[in-house]
Amino acid sequence: MEKDNEIKILSPKLDVIFGALFGEKGSEKITKQFLEKILNKKIGEINLNQNAIMRREFKEDKLGILDILAKIDKTEQCNIELQIVDRKNIIQRILYYWSRLYSRQIKSGGNYKILSRTIIILITDYEIEETKGLEYHSSWKIIEEKMRKIVLTDKLEIHIIEIPKIKGKEDEEDELLDWIYFLEDPNSERVEKSMKKNKELKKAKEKLIEISADEKMQRIADLRQKAIMDEKAIYDKGIDVGIKQRNRTTG
């Protein structure tokens, strides 16, 4: 095996790598702390058993959606999604995913009382138009908007993290920021410094190195990156065609 400093570290922003890092059985302690910083609460137990095995070959022409499912403290459902390509419909999609995850807890004719809190965590490698002007991490619930700002229910909770918005942020007390810097650049000075006091972040870096040294994961990452680049090229071409058609119509 190559020495750690000779291994090309795969990007944890690539969803197959993110999934292997945070979604595999054995990653519970890493994922638990990551979620604690996002949700701003202590978690007693986390279960990752619902996730597919990430370390398998992907067909070159398949992109798909690779979310991480976590059950928190035996009751709460949590879906974590990392998106690199801006599809311009992400808010509608996460509401749809939330509704599916929430409704799957109950069968037709079942008791609504069994429905538990369902959390969606969206991490994007681009800025979202609907959250322009907000901080890199925003959280959302249903509230009464006119008078008392009372939360209608705790069953719905959505967290959005936009990685590009961390640029220039250096708050040393923000431990979630340490994790997002890790996603952006696991070799950054901030990550190296944070690992000295955060053993789970250090374990995440060590696991990332182990994943990066796996030849099968290298192939999977290459195929995944190609599929994402192809999808982005198709999407960009569609935009260009749409603009040309609009110009011909209005010109």
C-alpha angles and dihedrals in degrees: 000000000000120000115264093250090054095052116099102234111229116227114261086208089072104095097227090053092043089051094049090047100048105015105053124098105259092043094085097112093047094047093042093059093043090054092044090059092048096045094037094226140097117263121206100193138004129195122202098174094114095068126103118240105268097195097081134102117273123209109251093235096050122091105161126157118287110195128169117233119203131177111212121209090343094290116052119082117217128186118192119194129179117199127191100171118066106227093176093230100074098124092055090046096052091049088052092049090048092052092050094048091046096047095045089070092073135049124220109289093015127137114274089211091078092063109112134198112292121202129195119197115191120189116187134188089212137051118264119228094219092057097045111149095020127114122270090264120046128170127205137201137157110271138170101255106196110054126357103014089226117174108242095206140350091217093091122057127158126186122192122194118186110196098200090061093068091072109122094008112128105165102154092197094056104095093179087059088059090059094046091050086052090056092046096045120353089191095055122127091243092055093048090051094045093051089066091067101025112065094184092055088050090051089050091054091048091050090048089055090050091049091047091054092055108101092205091055090048089057092046091050091050092050092046093049090050092050091050092048090049092050091049091049091052091047093048091048090052090053092049091050091048092051092049092049091049091049091051090050096048098032 
